[in-house]
Amino acid sequence: MSIGWEKFGASVAFDRWRTLCASDEILRSRLPGATGRFAVMQPGFAITIEFTEGAVRLSVADEAETRFIATPAIWDEFLKLQPARHHHHLYALRMRVPGFVAEGDELAWAQHTHILRRVFDLARWSLTGTPAAAPPSLRPQLGTGSPCPKAQGRYVKVKARGRDFVLYGEVAGQGRPILGLHTAGSDSRQFHRLMAHPRLAEAGYAITAFDLPGHGRSAPAAEPGAWALDTDLYAELILGFLDAWGFDEKPTLVGASMSGEICLEMALRAPERFAAIIACEASEHIAGRRTPWADHPRVNAAIFTPEWIEGLMAPQSPAECAAEVWWHYSQGGSGTFPGDILFYSGGWDARERIHRIDTSKCPLTMLTGEYDYSCTAEHSAATAAKIRGAKFQRMDGIGHFPFAENPDLFLDYLLPALPQQNR
């Protein structure tokens, strides 16, 4: 029987949730300055969550300016420790789950999204009946620290669009080369766990990755906030890096999200330059992923941007990995993420060209995570079906950032897709 938020109509569960909100150290650190009221609602029942005077106040009432409305069945799934795909985050619910509605003050939601996420995690934890304080993350713990890849880095000068760009790249390992492309608003550190992974080394592969202009350790190419990525510039930068870095043999190209999209463009534009192409979280076109809050003057982009992408990761992805993805996005330069999204959602559109990819010139594999609600597995499968010879596989238990959020599981899908010998 579905009861959704009515679980908290019982005093024991509600009192437990209140106690957690009052005692949680992570929540306490985020509350100063927070002011707003939000309600979670279902037919006949509502709970108001109020942030005021450095505290969280919970009440069985509808007294909020911003409301999240769904059926009890949807909320039942949302309140699980590991919800099903598209039910694990408010942004996922809004984009992919019919029957969920968000109404009211969008600005207040953007300003408080990190606090709301913690409050909802505490709600989930309270339902377990566990007397201990909630852990920092409800994701599984790896029990290991940050990776220590034996990477060697250097800067190279790349010519694109009639000018020189100075890009930082690094390589780790020995063997058949992989060229990894980072996702929108992030940088090549996303590949550090793969670089340090013994399974990849044992399989005989080396990874090279580089930072786009103004990302990570590469020099900016525009004034802060003026970066705007497009298909032609992106393609020129990749081909220019190939020439400047110098590979002994053709690399396998691997990307995800916007870099998965440009992998498809490389399959169209320069298939002869690669031994294989593996496009993750990619499709011919993605709409509806631009947001005004990533560079809004009343929103902290260093918090909002990583929160906007946090829900793209699977709840099964290890806490340490997800925290690194979040942190990389928090460090993105001013305007880099929205400038990349100009390409990712709208600028990239290959609906009239994708069928022209010739996989006889370069093998193409498409891999998409089960929990990706931006480019869903269905989106990727539909694109792959238009490309003769393309292979597609859904990656269960993974989200939008496969090589960074869960590299060990990603290797189960990546290794079989890699070429056994380069051409």
SULQUI-V889483 format. One record per pair of residues at least 24 apart in sequence whose ideal C-beta (glycine too) atoms are under 10 Angstrom apart, sorted by the first residue. I is the first residue (numbers start at 0). J is the second residue. Records with the same first field share a line. If there is no record, write none. Layout:
I: J / J
//
This chain:
0: 71 / 72 / 75
1: 41 / 70 / 71 / 72 / 73 / 74 / 75 / 76
2: 41 / 44 / 71 / 72 / 74 / 75 / 78
3: 39 / 40 / 41 / 42 / 44 / 69 / 70 / 71 / 72 / 73 / 74 / 75 / 76 / 77 / 78
4: 38 / 39 / 40 / 41 / 44 / 45 / 46 / 59 / 69 / 71 / 74 / 75 / 77 / 78 / 122
5: 41 / 43 / 44 / 46 / 59 / 71 / 74 / 75
6: 44 / 71 / 74 / 75 / 78 / 122 / 125 / 126
7: 39 / 44 / 46 / 57 / 59 / 78 / 122 / 125 / 126
8: 44 / 46 / 59
11: 125 / 128
12: 122 / 125 / 126 / 128
13: 46 / 57 / 58 / 59 / 122 / 125
14: 57 / 125
15: 121 / 122 / 124 / 125 / 126 / 127 / 128 / 129 / 130
16: 46 / 48 / 55 / 57 / 118 / 121 / 122 / 123 / 124 / 125 / 126
17: 55 / 56 / 57 / 58 / 121 / 125
18: 121 / 125 / 132
19: 55 / 117 / 118 / 120 / 121 / 122 / 124 / 125 / 132 / 133
20: 48 / 54 / 55 / 56 / 57 / 117 / 118 / 121 / 122 / 125 / 133
21: 54 / 55 / 56 / 57
22: 121 / 132 / 133
23: 55 / 117 / 118 / 120 / 121 / 124 / 132 / 133 / 135
24: 132 / 133 / 135
25: 113 / 114 / 117 / 120 / 121 / 132 / 133 / 134 / 135 / 136
26: 50 / 54 / 55 / 114 / 117 / 118 / 120 / 121 / 133
27: 53 / 54 / 55
28: 117
29: 53 / 111 / 113 / 114 / 115 / 116 / 117 / 118 / 302
30: 54 / 55 / 111 / 114 / 117
32: 110
33: 107 / 110 / 111 / 113 / 114 / 115
34: 107 / 110 / 111
35: 63 / 64 / 65 / 103 / 104 / 106 / 107 / 108 / 110 / 111 / 114 / 115
36: 60 / 61 / 62 / 63 / 64 / 65 / 66 / 103 / 104 / 107
37: 63 / 64 / 65 / 66 / 67 / 89 / 101 / 103 / 104 / 107 / 108 / 111 / 114 / 115 / 118
38: 62 / 63 / 64 / 65 / 66 / 67 / 68 / 102 / 103
39: 63 / 66 / 67 / 68 / 69 / 74 / 77 / 78 / 89 / 115 / 118 / 119 / 122
40: 66 / 67 / 68 / 69 / 74 / 100 / 102
41: 67 / 68 / 69 / 70 / 71 / 72 / 73 / 74 / 75
42: 68 / 69 / 70 / 71
43: 71
44: 71 / 74
46: 122
48: 111 / 114 / 115 / 118 / 119 / 122
50: 107 / 110 / 111 / 114 / 115 / 118
55: 114 / 117 / 118 / 121
57: 118 / 122
63: 103 / 104 / 107
64: 102 / 103 / 104 / 107 / 108
65: 101 / 102 / 103 / 104 / 105 / 106 / 107 / 108 / 111 / 115
66: 100 / 101 / 102 / 103 / 104
67: 92 / 93 / 99 / 100 / 101 / 102 / 103 / 108 / 115 / 119
68: 98 / 99 / 100 / 101 / 102
69: 93 / 96 / 97 / 98 / 99 / 100 / 101
70: 96 / 97 / 98 / 99
72: 98
73: 97 / 98 / 99
74: 99
77: 119 / 122 / 123
78: 119 / 122 / 123 / 125 / 126
79: 123 / 126 / 314
80: 120 / 123 / 124 / 126 / 127 / 137 / 138 / 314
81: 123 / 137 / 138 / 139 / 313 / 314 / 315 / 396
82: 123 / 314 / 370
83: 314 / 369 / 370
84: 313 / 314 / 368 / 369 / 370 / 371 / 372 / 375 / 376 / 395 / 396 / 398
85: 310 / 369 / 370 / 371 / 372 / 375
86: 314 / 370 / 372
87: 310 / 311 / 312 / 313 / 314 / 315 / 370 / 372 / 398
88: 112 / 116 / 119 / 306 / 309 / 310 / 311 / 312 / 314 / 370 / 372 / 398
89: 115 / 116 / 119 / 310
90: 116 / 290 / 306 / 307 / 308 / 309 / 310 / 311 / 372 / 373
91: 310 / 311 / 370 / 371 / 372 / 373 / 398
92: 310 / 372
93: 310 / 372
94: 287 / 288 / 310 / 372 / 373 / 375
95: 371 / 372 / 373 / 375
96: 372
105: 290 / 291 / 292
106: 291 / 292 / 295 / 297 / 298
107: 297
108: 292 / 303
109: 290 / 291 / 292 / 293 / 295 / 297 / 298 / 299 / 302 / 303 / 306 / 307
110: 292 / 295 / 297 / 298 / 299 / 302 / 303
111: 302 / 303 / 306
112: 292 / 298 / 302 / 303 / 305 / 306 / 307 / 309 / 310
113: 299 / 302 / 303 / 305 / 306 / 309 / 325
114: 302 / 306
115: 306
116: 306 / 309 / 310
123: 314
134: 318
135: 318 / 322
136: 314 / 317 / 318 / 319 / 321 / 322 / 325
137: 314 / 318
138: 312 / 313 / 314 / 315 / 316 / 317 / 318 / 319 / 320 / 321 / 322 / 404 / 405
139: 314 / 315 / 316 / 317 / 318 / 319 / 320 / 321 / 405
140: 317 / 318 / 319
141: 192 / 316 / 317 / 318 / 319 / 320 / 405 / 407
142: 317 / 318 / 319
143: 192 / 317 / 319 / 320
144: 319
145: 188 / 191 / 192 / 195 / 319 / 320 / 322 / 323
146: 171 / 188 / 190 / 191 / 192 / 193 / 194 / 195 / 196 / 319 / 320 / 323 / 406
147: 191 / 194 / 195
148: 172 / 188 / 190 / 191 / 192 / 193 / 194 / 195 / 196 / 206
149: 194 / 195 / 200
150: 187 / 188 / 190 / 191 / 194 / 195 / 206 / 207 / 208
151: 207
152: 187 / 208 / 209 / 210 / 216
153: 244
154: 209 / 210 / 216 / 217 / 218 / 243
155: 209 / 217 / 239 / 240 / 242 / 243 / 244 / 245
156: 239 / 243
157: 209 / 212 / 217 / 235 / 236 / 237 / 238 / 239 / 240 / 241 / 242 / 243 / 244
158: 235 / 236 / 238 / 239 / 242 / 243
159: 212 / 220 / 231 / 232 / 233 / 234 / 235 / 236 / 237 / 238 / 239 / 240
160: 220 / 229 / 231 / 232 / 235 / 236 / 239
161: 235
162: 220
163: 218 / 220 / 239
164: 211 / 212 / 213 / 217 / 218 / 219 / 220 / 232 / 235 / 236 / 239 / 240 / 243
165: 212 / 216 / 217 / 218 / 219 / 220
166: 209 / 210 / 211 / 212 / 214 / 215 / 216 / 217 / 218 / 220 / 236 / 239 / 240 / 243 / 244
167: 208 / 209 / 210 / 211 / 214 / 215 / 216 / 217 / 218
168: 207 / 208 / 209 / 210 / 216 / 217 / 240 / 243 / 244
169: 194 / 206 / 207 / 208 / 209 / 210 / 215 / 216
170: 194 / 205 / 206 / 207 / 208 / 209 / 244 / 246
171: 195 / 196 / 199 / 200 / 205 / 206 / 207 / 208
172: 196 / 199 / 200 / 202 / 203 / 204 / 205 / 206 / 207
173: 200 / 203 / 204 / 205
174: 199 / 200 / 201 / 202 / 203 / 204 / 205 / 206
175: 202 / 203 / 204 / 205 / 247 / 248 / 249 / 250 / 251 / 274 / 275 / 417 / 418 / 419 / 420 / 421
176: 204 / 205 / 206 / 207 / 244 / 246 / 247 / 248 / 249 / 250 / 251 / 252 / 273 / 274 / 421
177: 204 / 205 / 206 / 207 / 208 / 250 / 251 / 252 / 253 / 274 / 275 / 277 / 402 / 413 / 417
178: 206 / 207 / 208 / 209 / 237 / 240 / 241 / 244 / 246 / 249 / 250 / 251 / 252 / 253 / 254 / 262 / 265 / 272 / 273 / 274 / 276
179: 206 / 207 / 208 / 209 / 250 / 251 / 252 / 253 / 254 / 255 / 258 / 277 / 402 / 403
180: 208 / 209 / 211 / 233 / 236 / 237 / 240 / 252 / 253 / 254 / 255 / 256 / 257 / 258 / 259 / 260 / 261 / 262 / 265 / 278 / 279 / 402
181: 208 / 209 / 210 / 211 / 214 / 215 / 254 / 255 / 256 / 257 / 258 / 327 / 339 / 400 / 402 / 403
182: 254 / 255 / 256 / 257 / 258 / 259 / 279 / 280 / 308 / 311 / 324 / 327 / 328 / 336 / 339 / 343 / 399 / 400 / 401 / 402 / 403
183: 211 / 214 / 228 / 255 / 256 / 257 / 258 / 260 / 288 / 304 / 308 / 328 / 331 / 335 / 336 / 337 / 338 / 339 / 340 / 341 / 342 / 343 / 344
184: 211 / 214 / 256 / 257 / 293 / 300 / 304 / 305 / 307 / 308 / 327 / 328 / 329 / 330 / 331 / 332 / 334 / 335 / 336 / 337 / 338 / 339 / 340 / 343
185: 210 / 211 / 214 / 215 / 256 / 257 / 258 / 304 / 305 / 308 / 324 / 326 / 327 / 328 / 330 / 331 / 335 / 336 / 339 / 400 / 403
186: 210 / 211 / 213 / 214 / 215 / 216 / 217 / 327 / 328 / 330 / 331 / 332 / 335
187: 211 / 214 / 215 / 216 / 217 / 327
188: 215 / 216 / 323 / 324 / 326 / 327 / 330 / 403
189: 215 / 255 / 258 / 320 / 323 / 324 / 327 / 400 / 401 / 402 / 403 / 404 / 406
190: 253 / 402 / 403 / 406
191: 323 / 327 / 402 / 403 / 406
192: 317 / 319 / 320 / 323 / 402 / 403 / 404 / 405 / 406 / 407 / 409
193: 253 / 401 / 402 / 403 / 406 / 407 / 409 / 410 / 413
194: 402 / 406
195: 406
196: 402 / 406 / 407 / 409 / 410
198: 406 / 407 / 410 / 411 / 413 / 414
199: 406 / 410 / 413 / 414 / 417
201: 414
202: 410 / 413 / 414 / 417 / 419
203: 417 / 419
204: 250 / 251 / 413 / 414 / 417 / 418
205: 246 / 250
206: 250 / 251 / 253 / 402
207: 240 / 241 / 244 / 246 / 250
208: 253 / 402
209: 236 / 237 / 240 / 243 / 244
211: 236 / 237 / 240 / 257 / 258 / 335 / 338 / 339
212: 236 / 332 / 335 / 338
213: 331 / 332 / 333 / 334 / 335 / 338 / 339
214: 327 / 330 / 331 / 332 / 335 / 336 / 338 / 339
215: 327 / 330 / 331 / 332 / 335
217: 332
219: 332 / 333 / 334 / 335
220: 338
221: 334 / 335 / 338
222: 333 / 334
223: 294 / 332 / 333 / 334 / 335
224: 294 / 332 / 333 / 334 / 335 / 337 / 338
225: 333 / 334 / 338
226: 332 / 333 / 334 / 335 / 336 / 337 / 338 / 339 / 341
227: 334 / 337 / 338 / 339 / 341 / 342 / 346
228: 257 / 261 / 335 / 338 / 339 / 340 / 341 / 342 / 343 / 346 / 347
229: 338 / 341 / 342 / 346 / 347
230: 260 / 261 / 264 / 268 / 342 / 346 / 347 / 348 / 349
231: 264 / 268
232: 342
233: 257 / 258 / 260 / 261 / 264 / 265 / 339 / 342 / 346 / 347
234: 261 / 264 / 265 / 267 / 268 / 269
235: 268
236: 261
237: 261 / 262 / 264 / 265 / 268 / 269 / 272 / 273
238: 265 / 268 / 269 / 272
241: 265 / 269 / 272 / 273
242: 272
246: 272 / 273 / 274 / 421
247: 421
248: 274 / 420 / 421 / 422
249: 273 / 274 / 275 / 361 / 418 / 421 / 422
250: 274 / 275 / 276 / 421
251: 275 / 276 / 277 / 361 / 362 / 364 / 413 / 416 / 417 / 418 / 421
252: 276 / 277 / 278 / 361 / 363
253: 277 / 278 / 279 / 364 / 366 / 401 / 402 / 409 / 413 / 416 / 417
254: 278 / 279 / 280 / 281 / 402
255: 279 / 280 / 281 / 366 / 367 / 368 / 371 / 374 / 397 / 398 / 399 / 400 / 401 / 402 / 403 / 404 / 409
256: 280 / 281 / 285 / 288 / 308 / 311 / 339 / 340 / 343 / 371 / 373 / 374 / 399 / 400 / 401
257: 281 / 285 / 288 / 339 / 340 / 341 / 342 / 343 / 344 / 346 / 347 / 374
258: 339 / 343
259: 343 / 347 / 365 / 366 / 367 / 374 / 379 / 399 / 401
260: 284 / 285 / 342 / 343 / 344 / 346 / 347 / 348 / 349 / 374 / 382
261: 342 / 343 / 347
262: 363 / 364 / 365
263: 347 / 349 / 352 / 353 / 356 / 363 / 365 / 382 / 383 / 386 / 389
264: 347 / 349 / 352 / 353 / 356
265: 356 / 361 / 363
266: 349 / 353 / 355 / 356 / 357 / 358 / 360 / 361 / 362 / 363 / 386 / 389
267: 349 / 352 / 353 / 355 / 356 / 357 / 386
268: 352 / 356
269: 360 / 361
270: 356 / 357 / 358 / 359 / 360 / 361 / 362 / 363
271: 360 / 361 / 422
272: 361
273: 360 / 361 / 362 / 363 / 418 / 421 / 422
274: 361 / 362 / 417 / 418 / 419 / 420 / 421 / 422
275: 358 / 361 / 362 / 363 / 364 / 416 / 417 / 418 / 421 / 422
276: 356 / 358 / 361 / 362 / 363 / 364 / 365 / 389 / 416
277: 362 / 363 / 364 / 365 / 366 / 390 / 402 / 412 / 413 / 416 / 417 / 418
278: 363 / 364 / 365 / 366 / 367 / 379 / 382 / 383 / 389 / 391
279: 364 / 365 / 366 / 367 / 368 / 371 / 374 / 379 / 394 / 397 / 399 / 400 / 401 / 402 / 409 / 412 / 413 / 416
280: 311 / 365 / 366 / 367 / 368 / 371 / 373 / 374 / 375 / 376 / 378 / 379 / 394 / 397 / 398 / 399 / 400 / 401
281: 347 / 349 / 365 / 366 / 367 / 374 / 378 / 379 / 382 / 383
282: 347 / 349 / 350 / 353 / 365 / 367 / 373 / 374 / 375 / 376 / 377 / 378 / 379 / 380 / 381 / 382 / 383 / 385
283: 347 / 348 / 349 / 350 / 351 / 352 / 353 / 354 / 378 / 379 / 381 / 382 / 383 / 385 / 386
284: 344 / 345 / 346 / 347 / 348 / 349 / 350 / 351 / 353 / 374 / 378 / 382
285: 340 / 343 / 344 / 345 / 347 / 348 / 373 / 374 / 375 / 378
286: 344 / 345 / 348
287: 344 / 345 / 373
288: 340 / 343 / 344 / 345 / 372 / 373 / 374
289: 337 / 340 / 341 / 343 / 344 / 345
290: 336 / 337 / 340 / 344
291: 337
292: 337
293: 328 / 331 / 334 / 335 / 336 / 337 / 338 / 340
294: 333 / 334 / 335 / 336 / 337 / 338
295: 337
299: 329
300: 328 / 329 / 331 / 333 / 334 / 335 / 336 / 337
301: 328 / 329 / 330 / 331 / 333
302: 328 / 329
303: 328 / 329 / 336
304: 328 / 329 / 330 / 331 / 335 / 336 / 337
305: 329 / 330 / 331 / 336
307: 336 / 340
308: 336 / 373 / 398 / 399 / 400
309: 398
310: 370 / 372 / 373 / 398 / 399
311: 368 / 370 / 371 / 372 / 373 / 374 / 398 / 399 / 400 / 404
312: 368 / 370 / 371 / 397 / 398 / 399 / 400 / 401 / 403 / 404 / 405
313: 368 / 369 / 370 / 371 / 394 / 395 / 396 / 397 / 398 / 399 / 400 / 401 / 404 / 405 / 408
314: 370 / 396 / 398
315: 369 / 370 / 395 / 396 / 397 / 398 / 404 / 405 / 408
316: 368 / 370 / 396 / 397 / 398 / 400 / 401 / 403 / 404 / 405 / 406 / 408 / 409
317: 404 / 405 / 406 / 407 / 408
320: 400 / 402 / 403 / 404 / 405 / 406 / 407 / 408
321: 398 / 400 / 403 / 404 / 405
323: 400 / 403 / 404
324: 398 / 399 / 400 / 403 / 404
325: 404
327: 400 / 403
328: 400
343: 373 / 374
344: 373 / 374
349: 382 / 385
350: 382 / 385
353: 382 / 383 / 385 / 386 / 389
354: 382 / 384 / 385 / 386 / 387
355: 385 / 386 / 387
356: 382 / 383 / 385 / 386 / 387 / 388 / 389
357: 386 / 387 / 388
358: 386 / 387 / 388 / 389 / 390
359: 387 / 388
360: 388 / 422
361: 418 / 422
362: 388 / 389 / 390 / 416 / 417 / 418 / 422
363: 387 / 388 / 389 / 390 / 391 / 416
364: 389 / 390 / 391 / 392 / 412 / 413 / 415 / 416 / 417
365: 389 / 390 / 391 / 392 / 393 / 416
366: 390 / 391 / 392 / 393 / 394 / 397 / 401 / 409 / 412 / 413 / 416
367: 391 / 392 / 393 / 394 / 397 / 398 / 399 / 401 / 412
368: 393 / 394 / 395 / 396 / 397 / 398 / 399 / 400 / 401 / 404 / 405 / 408 / 409 / 412
369: 393 / 394 / 395 / 396 / 397 / 398
370: 394 / 395 / 396 / 397 / 398 / 399 / 404
371: 397 / 398 / 399 / 400 / 401
372: 398 / 399
373: 398 / 399
374: 399
390: 415 / 416
392: 416
//
